[in-house]
């Protein structure tokens, strides 16, 4: 993205699972949001300060510990609201403290200031992002998309070369495949995405090369 791009993004891996928290911000206002601030809060706050970004909200793709375990703690420290995920992930959010004990870092349950649904929009500074409900990995998983930047924050729906796990309680493999093909692919092959773990890719690349959801793979299924 050029210096004149309306949106900028910085990926900040957090938690022992190296989950991709993303700081996105409006270059016009320098107001931003963290997506999926699972832990390592000092690291996140330092990144925002370094970029000169005023964080105005937290955006959550889904209720797993590495994505939102410490979102409530950060929201309270910054005095900002939490938006997302879809309410179907209330089950996972209710488990954050128990799951945190299992993984060895603190988790805190929360009630977001706004549950999000398919077709909703969120604002960051003067930016507007579209919300897509993409269940499968979890029932309430959502994706954030900024059309002008051709950028999506997809959490654990899709990865470079892989897709989200569906062996968790309330996961559904077919729902995940349907979400990818019916919600993400129409956003365009040129759309780049930040996955919940690992390197970025584009939807077009995954349609060609992904061993789970490439067009040729699904056509032969």
BELURQUI-V77471 format. One record per pair of residues at least 24 apart in sequence whose C-alpha atoms are under 7 Angstrom apart, sorted by sequence separation. I is the first residue (numbers start at 1). GAP is how many residues later the second one is. D is the distance in whole Angstrom. If there is no record, write none. Layout:
BEGIN
i=I gap=GAP d=D
i=I gap=GAP d=D
END
This chain:
BEGIN
i=14 gap=24 d=7
i=15 gap=24 d=6
i=30 gap=24 d=6
i=31 gap=24 d=6
i=32 gap=24 d=6
i=33 gap=24 d=5
i=34 gap=24 d=5
i=35 gap=24 d=5
i=36 gap=24 d=5
i=56 gap=24 d=6
i=57 gap=24 d=5
i=58 gap=24 d=5
i=59 gap=24 d=5
i=60 gap=24 d=5
i=61 gap=24 d=5
i=14 gap=25 d=6
i=15 gap=25 d=6
i=31 gap=25 d=6
i=33 gap=25 d=5
i=34 gap=25 d=6
i=35 gap=25 d=6
i=36 gap=25 d=7
i=57 gap=25 d=6
i=58 gap=25 d=6
i=59 gap=25 d=6
i=60 gap=25 d=5
i=14 gap=26 d=6
i=33 gap=26 d=7
i=63 gap=26 d=6
i=38 gap=27 d=7
i=62 gap=27 d=7
i=69 gap=27 d=6
i=137 gap=27 d=6
i=25 gap=28 d=7
i=38 gap=28 d=5
i=64 gap=28 d=6
i=84 gap=28 d=6
i=87 gap=28 d=6
i=137 gap=28 d=6
i=38 gap=29 d=4
i=63 gap=29 d=5
i=83 gap=29 d=6
i=86 gap=29 d=5
i=137 gap=29 d=5
i=37 gap=30 d=6
i=38 gap=30 d=4
i=39 gap=30 d=7
i=63 gap=30 d=5
i=82 gap=30 d=5
i=83 gap=30 d=6
i=84 gap=30 d=6
i=85 gap=30 d=6
i=86 gap=30 d=5
i=136 gap=30 d=7
i=36 gap=31 d=5
i=37 gap=31 d=6
i=38 gap=31 d=5
i=39 gap=31 d=5
i=65 gap=31 d=6
i=82 gap=31 d=5
i=83 gap=31 d=5
i=84 gap=31 d=5
i=85 gap=31 d=6
i=86 gap=31 d=6
i=139 gap=31 d=6
i=36 gap=32 d=5
i=38 gap=32 d=5
i=81 gap=32 d=6
i=82 gap=32 d=7
i=83 gap=32 d=6
i=84 gap=32 d=5
i=138 gap=32 d=6
i=139 gap=32 d=6
i=37 gap=33 d=7
i=38 gap=33 d=6
i=41 gap=33 d=7
i=83 gap=33 d=7
i=138 gap=33 d=5
i=37 gap=34 d=6
i=65 gap=34 d=7
i=137 gap=34 d=5
i=65 gap=35 d=7
i=136 gap=35 d=5
i=137 gap=35 d=7
i=70 gap=36 d=7
i=72 gap=36 d=6
i=136 gap=36 d=5
i=159 gap=36 d=5
i=69 gap=37 d=7
i=70 gap=37 d=5
i=136 gap=37 d=6
i=158 gap=37 d=6
i=69 gap=38 d=4
i=70 gap=38 d=6
i=72 gap=38 d=6
i=69 gap=39 d=6
i=136 gap=39 d=5
i=137 gap=39 d=6
i=154 gap=39 d=7
i=156 gap=39 d=6
i=160 gap=39 d=7
i=135 gap=40 d=6
i=136 gap=40 d=4
i=151 gap=40 d=6
i=152 gap=40 d=6
i=153 gap=40 d=6
i=154 gap=40 d=6
i=155 gap=40 d=5
i=156 gap=40 d=5
i=160 gap=40 d=7
i=135 gap=41 d=6
i=150 gap=41 d=5
i=151 gap=41 d=5
i=152 gap=41 d=5
i=153 gap=41 d=5
i=154 gap=41 d=5
i=155 gap=41 d=4
i=160 gap=41 d=6
i=65 gap=42 d=7
i=134 gap=42 d=7
i=150 gap=42 d=6
i=151 gap=42 d=6
i=152 gap=42 d=6
i=153 gap=42 d=6
i=154 gap=42 d=7
i=135 gap=44 d=7
i=134 gap=45 d=5
i=161 gap=45 d=7
i=160 gap=46 d=7
i=19 gap=47 d=6
i=19 gap=48 d=7
i=161 gap=48 d=7
i=162 gap=48 d=6
i=17 gap=49 d=7
i=89 gap=49 d=7
i=161 gap=49 d=5
i=162 gap=49 d=7
i=163 gap=49 d=7
i=89 gap=50 d=6
i=161 gap=50 d=6
i=162 gap=50 d=6
i=15 gap=51 d=6
i=88 gap=51 d=6
i=89 gap=51 d=4
i=132 gap=51 d=7
i=88 gap=52 d=4
i=87 gap=53 d=6
i=86 gap=54 d=4
i=85 gap=55 d=6
i=86 gap=55 d=6
i=85 gap=56 d=6
i=86 gap=56 d=7
i=85 gap=57 d=6
i=62 gap=76 d=7
i=62 gap=78 d=6
i=62 gap=79 d=5
i=61 gap=80 d=6
i=62 gap=80 d=7
i=61 gap=81 d=5
i=61 gap=82 d=6
i=33 gap=91 d=6
i=32 gap=92 d=6
i=31 gap=93 d=7
i=32 gap=93 d=6
i=31 gap=94 d=5
i=61 gap=94 d=6
i=29 gap=96 d=6
i=26 gap=98 d=6
i=25 gap=99 d=7
i=26 gap=99 d=5
i=26 gap=100 d=6
i=26 gap=101 d=6
i=7 gap=142 d=7
i=20 gap=175 d=7
i=20 gap=176 d=5
i=19 gap=177 d=6
i=20 gap=177 d=5
i=19 gap=178 d=5
i=18 gap=179 d=6
END
